[in-house]
């Protein structure tokens, strides 16, 4: 597994925060960070984020919190534009303390690593991040203090943005729809009824989902289902047919066809070769 080191990303001078844009982010093999943590803000595009073995779909508005020991990788990226905010451990900060309490907290083995924020909060976050990009030369004390302050402001902004209920504007309704699909992907979906549920026209739902995820609604839904199916093939003893039905496919042959089209291998090959 690839291990990334802070010396390759942080400027000289011992600053605690560094910015690493990816315009775009291509597929990247599984890795972890030896001595730094990361906040990933997804501005646009689409992709798959494998986080500690669990698959997550990415699109604009996603925020991912990666600790130094977390394993993660990107695959099937499609114009995935993101910004990585890298930060060292708390001992590297001189002016702020206890900022870890603003980060996601693991509870009973569950780590809520992926958040979703709206367009307004994302634009505010991008403005703060610009202020975090300091010179690579050793900075005076005032510049260091300003960077730490802006980092704290970013954490507060993201926390508030995640906890906000989706607004009643189109952006908020789409955010609510994406969250709903992430929880209910295995159910039978009536797109017209779902559009009504979130007060969207069917045409707007199709257009906005394609714009935010890079996929048509049905293709995006199939990807959610196929990602879970691949995870179950790797980490469960369920029969392939049962996995197909469990993930929302009414026909196992159709499931196998879509699976091979998505991943280049059949479900049976994944299971037999532990891929």
Phi, psi and omega per residue, in radians:
X1 nan 2.434 3.114
X2 -1.241 2.398 3.077
X3 -2.066 2.182 3.127
X4 -1.685 2.460 -3.066
X5 -2.042 2.519 -3.085
X6 -1.068 -0.542 -3.094
X7 -1.044 -0.413 -3.127
X8 -1.502 -0.123 -3.044
X9 -2.218 -0.531 -3.064
X10 -1.581 2.425 3.091
X11 -1.206 2.851 3.095
X12 -1.146 2.803 3.110
X13 1.856 -0.060 3.054
X14 1.266 0.361 3.103
X15 -1.111 2.519 -3.040
X16 -1.464 -0.210 -3.061
X17 -2.269 2.449 3.071
X18 -2.409 2.632 -3.116
X19 -1.976 2.283 -3.113
X20 -2.280 1.645 3.125
X21 -1.326 2.627 3.053
X22 -2.231 1.867 -2.993
X23 -2.273 1.311 0.060
X24 -1.739 3.077 3.005
X25 -1.530 2.120 3.085
X26 -1.565 3.062 3.068
X27 -1.014 2.459 -3.067
X28 -2.464 2.316 -3.050
X29 -1.191 2.926 -3.110
X30 -1.072 2.392 -3.100
X31 -2.733 2.951 2.939
X32 -2.495 2.941 -3.065
X33 -1.803 2.289 -3.091
X34 -1.227 -0.789 -2.953
X35 -2.481 0.545 3.028
X36 -2.717 2.868 3.140
X37 -2.017 3.044 -2.997
X38 -2.629 2.420 2.953
X39 -2.011 2.157 -3.092
X40 -1.868 2.118 3.079
X41 -1.906 2.109 -3.125
X42 -1.666 2.024 -3.115
X43 -1.482 -0.733 -3.129
X44 -2.862 3.077 -3.111
X45 1.522 -2.923 -3.077
X46 -2.609 2.804 3.105
X47 3.106 -3.137 3.092
X48 -2.054 2.282 3.118
X49 -1.951 2.003 3.071
X50 -1.649 1.938 -3.017
X51 -2.040 1.939 -3.065
X52 0.876 0.716 3.099
X53 1.503 -0.199 -3.114
X54 -1.671 2.299 -3.135
X55 -1.450 2.416 3.051
X56 -2.362 2.410 3.022
X57 -1.469 2.523 3.125
X58 -2.037 2.485 3.002
X59 -2.737 3.094 -3.106
X60 -0.955 2.330 -3.138
X61 1.747 -0.163 3.102
X62 -1.350 2.487 3.042
X63 -2.259 2.241 -3.089
X64 -2.094 2.362 -3.141
X65 -1.943 2.012 -3.034
X66 -2.021 2.056 3.072
X67 -1.446 2.872 -3.041
X68 -1.082 -0.482 -3.105
X69 -1.643 -0.064 3.132
X70 -1.279 2.427 3.046
X71 -1.652 2.310 3.088
X72 -2.676 2.835 -3.135
X73 -2.754 2.831 3.099
X74 -2.067 2.454 3.051
X75 -2.547 2.831 3.138
X76 0.868 0.826 3.140
X77 -1.396 2.425 3.141
X78 -2.298 1.690 -3.109
X79 0.880 0.814 -3.104
X80 -1.419 1.867 -3.124
X81 -1.751 2.057 -3.128
X82 -2.507 2.859 3.082
X83 -2.214 2.242 3.084
X84 -1.710 2.157 3.008
X85 -1.753 1.858 -3.107
X86 -1.621 2.426 3.108
X87 -2.535 2.540 -3.134
X88 -1.405 3.140 3.105
X89 -1.213 2.911 -3.056
X90 -1.021 -0.454 -3.126
X91 -1.176 -0.286 -3.138
X92 -1.467 -0.209 -3.111
X93 -1.628 2.388 -3.102
X94 -1.847 -0.424 -2.968
X95 -1.978 -0.325 3.110
X96 -2.152 2.564 -3.132
X97 -2.323 2.754 3.058
X98 1.047 0.454 3.111
X99 -1.196 -0.291 -3.132
X100 -1.062 -0.432 -3.129
X101 -1.190 -0.290 3.101
X102 -1.522 -0.168 -3.142
X103 -1.542 2.853 3.075
X104 -0.988 2.482 -3.099
X105 -1.979 2.270 3.093
X106 -1.291 2.347 -3.134
X107 -2.473 2.175 -3.129
X108 0.936 0.704 3.105
X109 1.401 -0.014 3.135
X110 -1.810 2.171 3.133
X111 -2.007 1.897 -3.109
X112 -1.323 1.343 -2.958
X113 -1.384 -0.335 -3.043
X114 -2.054 2.128 3.093
X115 -1.987 2.957 3.038
X116 -2.342 2.315 3.133
X117 -2.167 2.815 -3.140
X118 -1.471 3.027 -3.083
X119 -1.082 -0.718 -3.121
X120 -1.078 -0.805 -3.138
X121 -1.158 -0.655 3.113
X122 -1.081 -0.730 3.131
X123 -1.140 -0.682 3.096
X124 -1.144 -0.674 3.124
X125 -1.122 -0.719 3.132
X126 -1.086 -0.642 3.100
X127 -1.135 -0.761 3.110
X128 -1.112 -0.680 -3.107
X129 -1.140 -0.625 3.080
X130 -1.017 -0.653 3.123
X131 -1.261 -0.289 3.120
X132 -1.447 -0.295 -3.091
X133 -1.430 1.544 -3.127
X134 -1.627 2.959 3.141
X135 -1.082 2.618 3.097
X136 -1.305 -0.237 3.107
X137 -1.297 2.704 3.078
X138 -0.908 2.237 -3.001
X139 -1.686 2.592 3.029
X140 -1.166 2.869 -3.079
X141 -1.002 -0.638 -3.106
X142 -1.127 -0.680 -3.132
X143 -1.181 -0.678 3.110
X144 -1.119 -0.769 3.127
X145 -1.081 -0.686 3.140
X146 -1.151 -0.698 3.132
X147 -1.102 -0.771 3.138
X148 -1.121 -0.687 3.113
X149 -1.098 -0.778 3.140
X150 -1.152 -0.601 3.094
X151 -1.114 -0.773 3.086
X152 -1.069 -0.727 3.112
X153 -1.079 -0.676 3.120
X154 -1.103 -0.775 3.136
X155 -1.077 -0.745 3.124
X156 -1.108 -0.770 -3.138
X157 -1.055 -0.823 -3.110
X158 -1.138 -0.690 3.136
X159 -1.118 -0.781 3.109
X160 -1.146 -0.722 -3.119
X161 -1.110 -0.623 3.126
X162 -1.260 -0.666 -3.059
X163 -1.391 -0.258 3.117
X164 -1.132 2.401 2.991
X165 -1.209 2.442 3.115
X166 -0.923 2.311 -3.114
X167 -1.218 3.073 -3.112
X168 -1.598 0.133 3.049
X169 -1.490 3.066 -3.081
X170 -1.068 -0.704 3.132
X171 -1.054 -0.789 -3.137
X172 -1.152 -0.680 -3.137
X173 -1.161 -0.662 3.092
X174 -1.177 -0.657 3.080
X175 -1.066 -0.761 3.103
X176 -1.120 -0.670 3.139
X177 -1.125 -0.777 3.135
X178 -1.102 -0.707 3.089
X179 -1.106 -0.698 -3.140
X180 -1.120 -0.781 3.130
X181 -1.081 -0.647 3.134
X182 -1.083 -0.469 -3.123
X183 -1.672 -0.473 -2.970
X184 -2.090 0.363 -3.046
X185 -1.046 -0.453 -3.076
X186 -1.428 -0.151 -3.136
X187 -1.425 2.824 3.039
X188 -1.259 2.196 -3.026
X189 -1.851 2.185 2.971
X190 -1.812 1.845 -3.006
X191 -1.105 -0.610 3.138
X192 -1.177 -0.736 3.104
X193 -1.156 -0.633 3.129
X194 -1.188 -0.662 3.082
X195 -1.077 -0.755 3.102
X196 -1.098 -0.677 -3.117
X197 -1.021 -0.640 -3.110
X198 -1.854 0.346 3.044
X199 0.950 0.816 3.097
X200 -2.155 2.606 2.966
X201 -1.320 2.700 -3.137
X202 -1.070 -0.653 3.127
X203 -1.127 -0.738 3.125
X204 -1.146 -0.718 3.106
X205 -1.009 -0.838 3.140
X206 -1.071 -0.808 -3.070
X207 -1.158 -0.798 -3.085
X208 -1.238 -0.663 3.127
X209 -1.158 -0.682 3.096
X210 -1.150 -0.694 -3.124
X211 -1.170 -0.696 -3.050
X212 -1.461 -0.546 -3.055
X213 -1.951 -0.220 -3.092
X214 1.390 0.090 -3.073
X215 -2.302 2.726 2.969
X216 -1.176 2.798 -3.138
X217 -0.943 -0.807 -3.096
X218 -1.186 -0.655 3.111
X219 -1.170 -0.672 3.113
X220 -1.140 -0.749 3.103
X221 -1.080 -0.773 3.117
X222 -1.059 -0.662 3.139
X223 -1.128 -0.753 3.083
X224 -0.998 -0.768 -3.111
X225 -1.193 -0.740 -3.095
X226 -1.200 -0.622 3.094
X227 -1.096 -0.742 3.112
X228 -1.179 -0.662 3.115
X229 -1.086 -0.779 3.124
X230 -1.083 -0.693 3.112
X231 -1.085 -0.743 -3.141
X232 -1.204 -0.608 3.080
X233 -1.068 -0.643 -3.097
X234 -1.427 -0.537 -2.926
X235 -2.167 0.217 3.101
X236 -2.412 2.954 3.100
X237 -1.798 0.172 -3.128
X238 -1.071 2.544 3.055
X239 -1.162 2.660 -3.102
X240 -1.049 -0.726 3.122
X241 -1.083 -0.732 3.134
X242 -1.156 -0.645 3.096
X243 -1.097 -0.739 3.136
X244 -0.997 -0.857 -3.118
X245 -1.208 -0.673 -3.142
X246 -1.051 -0.593 -3.080
X247 -1.615 0.086 3.011
X248 1.827 0.124 3.128
X249 -1.680 2.232 -3.100
X250 -1.441 -0.187 -3.088
X251 -2.423 2.152 -3.067
X252 -1.204 -0.547 3.112
X253 -1.184 -0.738 3.096
X254 -1.113 -0.705 3.081
X255 -1.006 -0.831 -3.118
X256 -1.091 -0.663 3.121
X257 -1.123 -0.832 3.135
X258 -1.139 -0.665 -3.117
X259 -1.096 -0.825 -3.132
X260 -1.153 -0.614 3.099
X261 -1.151 -0.644 -3.102
X262 -1.336 -0.767 -2.981
X263 -1.954 -0.122 3.102
X264 1.410 -0.018 3.120
X265 -2.385 2.667 3.119
X266 -1.372 2.778 3.058
X267 -0.990 -0.671 -3.119
X268 -1.136 -0.680 3.115
X269 -1.137 -0.730 3.093
X270 -1.047 -0.773 -3.107
X271 -1.202 -0.799 -3.055
X272 -1.227 -0.564 -3.050
X273 -1.815 0.072 3.101
X274 0.931 0.856 -3.086
X275 -1.600 nan nan
